[in-house]
Amino acid sequence: MKTSILALTIAMFAGFATYGITENAFAAEKKSAKAPKLCAEIKATDDDADGELDLAEAKASATKVFKKIDKNADGKLDAKEYKGRLTKKEFEAANPDKDKTIELPEWLALAEARFKAANPDGDVTLECDELNSKKGKAFLKIAR
């Protein structure tokens, strides 16, 4: 009788242990399936390393780009400095004061507009698939 009870107890614990291991493995598999694919664009700008680019990170990256391409450090981008990142039409749309330069606030407004355009699911972050879209690539032109 004691042997039967002992065997039953061992079988129950083995079953619970197996169930726990299976559940943990399933949860890990499910979590990894949901984890965003990291790409170079995310890795380069993802300050909090969560695998996604939020608006604050996007603006920080756009600010770094602005400062990098502002060769004369006058706080304004002229046609030579933004060349290859904006077309003439895009420049005119981003320059409401029509002063022939883009200042940092205008650059950041453009970055935010492009960020939102590249985020069709509206989840407040950009993932690799969104950054690899046409609108995502337009965002990257001014933020990378």
For each residue, the residues with C-beta under 8 A, 3 or more apart:
1: 4 5
2: 5 6
3: 6 7
4: 1 7 8
5: 1 2 8 9
6: 2 3 9 10
7: 3 4 10 11
8: 4 5 11 12
9: 5 6 12 13
10: 6 7 13 14
11: 7 8 14 15
12: 8 9 15 16
13: 9 10 16 17
14: 10 11 17 18
15: 11 12 18 19
16: 12 13 19 20
17: 13 14 20 21
18: 14 15 21 22
19: 15 16 22 23
20: 16 17 23 24
21: 17 18 24 25
22: 18 19 25 26
23: 19 20 26 27
24: 20 21 27 28
25: 21 22 28 29
26: 22 23 29 30
27: 23 24 30 31
28: 24 25 31 32
29: 25 26 32 33
30: 26 27 33 34
31: 27 28 34 35
32: 28 29 35
33: 29 30
34: 30 31
35: 31 32 51
36: 42 51 52 127 128
37: 127 128 129
38: 42 43 46 51 128
39: 42 43 128 131 132
40: 43 44
41: 44 45 53 128 131 132 136 140 144
42: 36 38 39 45 46 51 52 53 127 128 131
43: 38 39 40 46
44: 40 41 61 144
45: 41 42 53 57 58 60 61 143 144
46: 38 42 43 49 50 51 52 53 57
47: 57 60
48: 57
49: 46
50: 46
51: 35 36 38 42 46 127
52: 36 42 46 125 126 127
53: 41 42 45 46 57 58 61 125 126 127 131
54: 57 58 124 125 126
55: 58 59 112 115 124
56: 59 60
57: 45 46 47 48 53 54 60 61
58: 45 53 54 55 61 62 111 112 115 126 139 143
59: 55 56 62 63 108 111 112
60: 45 47 56 57 63 64
61: 44 45 53 57 58 64 65 143 144
62: 58 59 65 66 107 108 111 142 143
63: 59 60 66 67 104 107 108
64: 60 61 67 68
65: 61 62 68 69 142 143 144
66: 62 63 69 70 77 104 107 108
67: 63 64 70 73
68: 64 65
69: 65 66 77 81 82 85
70: 66 67 73 74 75 76 77 81
71: 80 81
72: 81
73: 67 70
74: 70
75: 70 103 104
76: 70 101 102 103
77: 66 69 70 81 82 101 102 103 107
78: 81 82 100 101
79: 82 83 91 100
80: 71 83
81: 69 70 71 72 77 78
82: 69 77 78 79 85 86 91 102
83: 79 80
84: 141
85: 69 82 141 142
86: 82 90 91 94 102 141 142
87: 90 91
88: 91 92
89: 92 93
90: 86 87 93 94 110
91: 79 82 86 87 88 94 95 102
92: 88 89 95 98
93: 89 90
94: 86 90 91 102 106 107 109 110
95: 91 92 98 99 100 101 102 106
96: 106
97: 106
98: 92 95
99: 95
100: 78 79 95
101: 76 77 78 95
102: 76 77 82 86 91 94 95 106 107 110
103: 75 76 77 106 107
104: 63 66 75 107 108
105: 108 109
106: 94 95 96 97 102 103 109 110
107: 62 63 66 77 94 102 103 104 110 111 142
108: 59 62 63 66 104 105 111 112
109: 94 105 106 112 113
110: 90 94 102 106 107 113 114 142
111: 58 59 62 107 108 114 115 139 142 143
112: 55 58 59 108 109 115 116
113: 109 110 116 117
114: 110 111 117 118 135 138 139 142 143
115: 55 58 111 112 118 119 126 139 143
116: 112 113 119
117: 113 114 135 138 139
118: 114 115 126 130 131 133 135 136 138 139
119: 115 116 122 123 124 125 126 130
120: 130
121: 130
122: 119
123: 119
124: 54 55 119
125: 52 53 54 119
126: 52 53 54 58 115 118 119 130 131 136 139
127: 36 37 42 51 52 53 130 131
128: 36 37 38 39 41 42 131 132
129: 37 132 133
130: 118 119 120 121 126 127 133 135 136
131: 39 41 42 53 118 126 127 128 136 137 139 140
132: 39 41 128 129 136 137
133: 118 129 130 136 137
134: 137 138
135: 114 117 118 130 138 139
136: 41 118 126 130 131 132 133 139 140
137: 131 132 133 134 140 141
138: 114 117 118 134 135 141 142
139: 58 111 114 115 117 118 126 131 135 136 142 143
140: 41 131 136 137 143 144
141: 84 85 86 137 138 144
142: 62 65 85 86 107 110 111 114 138 139
143: 45 58 61 62 65 111 114 115 139 140
144: 41 44 45 61 65 140 141
